[in-house]
Amino acid sequence: MLRYLTLRIAQSIVTVLLVTMIIFVIIRLIGDPTHLMLPPEATEADRELLRQQMGLSDPVVVQYWRYLRQLLHGDMGMSYRFSLPALDVVLARIGPTLLLTCTSLAIGILVGVPLGVASAVRPDSWIDFLAKAIALFGQAAPPFFFGLIFVLVFSVQLGWLPTSGYGGPQYLIMPSIALGWYSAAGLMRLTRSNMMEVLTSEYVKMARIKGVPERTVVYKHALKNAALPVLTFASLQFGILMGGAVSIESVFAWPGMGKLILDSIANLDYAVVQAAVTLSALMFTAINLAVDLLYAYIDPRIRYA
Amino acid sequence: MTTGIARHLRMLSCLAALLVPLPAAAIGGKPAVDRDTVVMAVSKEIFNLDGQVTASGDSQRYGWQLYDTLYALDRKGDIVPSLATGMTRSEDGLTYTFTLRTDVKFHNGQLMTAEDVAYSMDRILDPAVKSTRRPAFAPVVAKSEAKDAKTVVFTLKEPDGAFLNKIAGYLFIVPKAYTQSLGSPEAFARAPVGTGPYRFVEQKIGQSVTFERFDDYFGPKAGIKRLIMRLIEEPSSRVNALLTGEVDLSDGIPTAEIERLKKTPGLTVHSVPIGSPLGVRLYADDPSSPISKAKVRLALNYAIDVNALIKNVLHGAGAPLTSYISSYYSYGVNRDLKPYGYNPAKAKQLLKEAGYPNGFEISIYSSSDWPKEIAETLAAYWTQVGVKAKIQRIDYAAWSRLNNTHKSGPMTLMQMSNAIFDPIHPVTGGASKSGTWSDYSNPEIEELIIEANKTADRSERDRIFKRIGSILHDDAQAVLITEIFYVYGADSELDWAPQPGIAWYDLRTVRWK
């Protein structure tokens, strides 16, 4: 176990390093921020001065090495747009993103899994029909489409909820449902098919023959076994939701990371892009690491796989 | 930015607008917060609150609320005294002496003195501050000094006819003692102090910036107690927020929504020219290219029905141009010039005379900032006269790098806005041989630019720029498309009119009726 742990941690560090390296080079290939920072009457000499001040005239290898050294001291550079440390800018956005993603995931699980179970238990019933319809809509259209429809119906027409912004729970309802719907759809279908399969298996039949109450059969025997792939899928959804959040953040003017990264790339705010990507990479590798270690702990065979 | 998404959203929102025609919430005097507050939706984030540094014009728009300048631009674009009461210029145009008001307080309570003014200029010139205004002043300013408490003298290295305009547009006055007491040049952005009618309260990154009325303001007090600028980048979301009354005022209304908002009770639409030309930059200095020939350039202009483009693509928010000198400047506009007009027969004739009876193939860049329909319309019109233009659409950041380094040829859609209201800005930027955005050189223009730089007299400048406008028009230095208009939606109970001729927001006098 210790060997596996060390190996996985080392792998994670290398992954994060690679990600920072790739983004560091790529963002520099996209463009030079001094063009966006200075007015058109600026001369090439003005730009060169600014490049030197920002350390951009050094070779990329030198810049990257400097970045790594600063990173060890917790310094991720300054955002030229905000005149704030890039880390502060990113941290201000991580909270809203996690709130939105986690709420959406929770909605996905709380709606998707029970619906999946219910429709598997009673195929072709009204609840099965309803669940399938929800899943169909959820997967057929991108989240921002529902976001827009929600805004038009619940904000513009009915005046119940604010159209956009960030603050109390009322701001969270529409974006998290619009985003969570997508996960709910996937989770519902996966739960349903897994449950259908498990419910026809020998041990479920056996349990029923033995006279185990149907409730216990469904929730204890069947769901437990159907849940493993569902859990894996749910943990994958986290990343998918963070990616999908970008368009939702746009529609709802939600101050999240996805939009920050996009805007920072568009504005070539190197420090913010680097900080945001580095932190995201750290977060994802940490989650992956935790999941892997958990699996290894639960199922010893995985360590040698 | 997220253009792909944005485009889909816009399309969808138009579609959805058909399904849901009427908002339920009442607007018209029902303020977003209360009648002491105005909430404005802004399309671009306000990044850095240090008005001397702020990197982009888009995020400078808060500037006029927080800071003052020695001279200011009034609604007509005239330069009027503000923090200064008067100014004298030496005979040789090298010494500017400003007399200052003595009753001006900074937001931290300190009285403004000549020391602060001299310091404000020195701060811009200091490379460590990374001021975006430095390129405007560094080449001309030799020194700035405080003669006495209310007299400041700027000495120039060479005459600069637009110096007073630059003072009005760029030189925000900041307090010396306070600014110097901060640990780093960047620290000022977190707690900016100016002399303006509003003081800074709070900035929430990615969300909003809040200002409050500065009660010790030397001039007319702000009409409201609190001003909130709320970031809503998605155009359809801004419209929705306006429709539900969550914001009282919004910039960047998509032109496709103008008609709908005009019909909405309780809402007003302001559409105002910002003194900014949209044209096609032509790389005319390559002798092997057809567009090096004036007749070809003229033909490209005559081939386009600009009025139809404005009506159909921009939903009326535009006006034809006669040169890069916007007709909404207060001087330097040659009103004798007429837009080229739509004349495909003449275009064909000119192409024939230039040696291209069957037209030619060429390409045009368009950044993602522009509706793709603009370039498509141009290409469609040019096809009619035999010129086949291939559209290359790229992201704004990538485009701006190409465009600022003369690599966006042979043609590119380009717009220039102007913060100083003087025509020198678009002329040197877009039509002189040393211009960042120019691939056109004309010895006559170069001489006139030198003359303009030496001339500070307003009527003389007027004459020089009229001449420049006429030369550029006759030589078809660019393909002229339209004046850019900014479209605002506002609660009709709001007493506010946008400043024409400039891309900045003046919310100094906004109030509830």
HADDOCK unambig.tbl for C-alpha pairs under 7 A between the chains (distance, minus, plus):
assign (segid A and resid 30 and name CA) (segid B and resid 398 and name CA) 6.27 0.50 0.50
assign (segid A and resid 31 and name CA) (segid B and resid 397 and name CA) 6.86 0.50 0.50
assign (segid A and resid 31 and name CA) (segid B and resid 398 and name CA) 6.03 0.50 0.50
assign (segid A and resid 31 and name CA) (segid B and resid 401 and name CA) 6.25 0.50 0.50
assign (segid A and resid 32 and name CA) (segid B and resid 401 and name CA) 6.82 0.50 0.50
assign (segid A and resid 35 and name CA) (segid B and resid 400 and name CA) 6.97 0.50 0.50
assign (segid A and resid 35 and name CA) (segid B and resid 401 and name CA) 6.11 0.50 0.50
assign (segid A and resid 35 and name CA) (segid B and resid 404 and name CA) 6.72 0.50 0.50
assign (segid A and resid 37 and name CA) (segid B and resid 55 and name CA) 4.71 0.50 0.50
assign (segid A and resid 37 and name CA) (segid B and resid 56 and name CA) 6.56 0.50 0.50
assign (segid A and resid 37 and name CA) (segid B and resid 132 and name CA) 6.74 0.50 0.50
assign (segid A and resid 38 and name CA) (segid B and resid 55 and name CA) 6.68 0.50 0.50
assign (segid A and resid 38 and name CA) (segid B and resid 132 and name CA) 5.30 0.50 0.50
assign (segid A and resid 39 and name CA) (segid B and resid 132 and name CA) 6.62 0.50 0.50
assign (segid A and resid 40 and name CA) (segid B and resid 429 and name CA) 6.63 0.50 0.50
assign (segid A and resid 40 and name CA) (segid B and resid 436 and name CA) 5.83 0.50 0.50
assign (segid A and resid 41 and name CA) (segid B and resid 135 and name CA) 6.55 0.50 0.50
assign (segid A and resid 41 and name CA) (segid B and resid 429 and name CA) 6.41 0.50 0.50
assign (segid A and resid 41 and name CA) (segid B and resid 436 and name CA) 6.52 0.50 0.50
assign (segid A and resid 42 and name CA) (segid B and resid 135 and name CA) 5.00 0.50 0.50
assign (segid A and resid 46 and name CA) (segid B and resid 135 and name CA) 6.83 0.50 0.50
assign (segid A and resid 81 and name CA) (segid B and resid 47 and name CA) 5.35 0.50 0.50
assign (segid A and resid 81 and name CA) (segid B and resid 48 and name CA) 5.81 0.50 0.50
assign (segid A and resid 81 and name CA) (segid B and resid 55 and name CA) 6.31 0.50 0.50
assign (segid A and resid 82 and name CA) (segid B and resid 47 and name CA) 4.58 0.50 0.50
assign (segid A and resid 82 and name CA) (segid B and resid 48 and name CA) 4.43 0.50 0.50
assign (segid A and resid 83 and name CA) (segid B and resid 48 and name CA) 5.88 0.50 0.50
assign (segid A and resid 83 and name CA) (segid B and resid 186 and name CA) 5.45 0.50 0.50
assign (segid A and resid 83 and name CA) (segid B and resid 189 and name CA) 6.41 0.50 0.50
assign (segid A and resid 92 and name CA) (segid B and resid 205 and name CA) 6.92 0.50 0.50
assign (segid A and resid 152 and name CA) (segid B and resid 20 and name CA) 6.95 0.50 0.50
assign (segid A and resid 155 and name CA) (segid B and resid 244 and name CA) 6.79 0.50 0.50
assign (segid A and resid 156 and name CA) (segid B and resid 23 and name CA) 5.07 0.50 0.50
assign (segid A and resid 156 and name CA) (segid B and resid 24 and name CA) 6.21 0.50 0.50
assign (segid A and resid 156 and name CA) (segid B and resid 25 and name CA) 6.86 0.50 0.50
assign (segid A and resid 156 and name CA) (segid B and resid 240 and name CA) 6.52 0.50 0.50
assign (segid A and resid 156 and name CA) (segid B and resid 243 and name CA) 6.57 0.50 0.50
assign (segid A and resid 156 and name CA) (segid B and resid 244 and name CA) 5.50 0.50 0.50
assign (segid A and resid 157 and name CA) (segid B and resid 22 and name CA) 6.98 0.50 0.50
assign (segid A and resid 157 and name CA) (segid B and resid 23 and name CA) 5.03 0.50 0.50
assign (segid A and resid 157 and name CA) (segid B and resid 24 and name CA) 4.79 0.50 0.50
assign (segid A and resid 158 and name CA) (segid B and resid 24 and name CA) 5.89 0.50 0.50
assign (segid A and resid 159 and name CA) (segid B and resid 24 and name CA) 6.42 0.50 0.50
assign (segid A and resid 159 and name CA) (segid B and resid 25 and name CA) 5.82 0.50 0.50
assign (segid A and resid 159 and name CA) (segid B and resid 244 and name CA) 6.88 0.50 0.50
assign (segid A and resid 163 and name CA) (segid B and resid 240 and name CA) 6.52 0.50 0.50
assign (segid A and resid 163 and name CA) (segid B and resid 241 and name CA) 5.69 0.50 0.50
assign (segid A and resid 247 and name CA) (segid B and resid 5 and name CA) 6.73 0.50 0.50
assign (segid A and resid 250 and name CA) (segid B and resid 233 and name CA) 6.77 0.50 0.50
assign (segid A and resid 250 and name CA) (segid B and resid 234 and name CA) 5.83 0.50 0.50
assign (segid A and resid 251 and name CA) (segid B and resid 234 and name CA) 6.03 0.50 0.50
assign (segid A and resid 251 and name CA) (segid B and resid 237 and name CA) 5.97 0.50 0.50
assign (segid A and resid 252 and name CA) (segid B and resid 237 and name CA) 6.95 0.50 0.50
assign (segid A and resid 253 and name CA) (segid B and resid 232 and name CA) 5.21 0.50 0.50
assign (segid A and resid 253 and name CA) (segid B and resid 233 and name CA) 6.68 0.50 0.50
assign (segid A and resid 255 and name CA) (segid B and resid 206 and name CA) 4.92 0.50 0.50
assign (segid A and resid 255 and name CA) (segid B and resid 207 and name CA) 6.15 0.50 0.50
assign (segid A and resid 262 and name CA) (segid B and resid 1 and name CA) 6.76 0.50 0.50
assign (segid A and resid 263 and name CA) (segid B and resid 1 and name CA) 6.07 0.50 0.50
assign (segid A and resid 266 and name CA) (segid B and resid 1 and name CA) 5.60 0.50 0.50
assign (segid A and resid 266 and name CA) (segid B and resid 397 and name CA) 5.48 0.50 0.50
assign (segid A and resid 267 and name CA) (segid B and resid 397 and name CA) 6.28 0.50 0.50
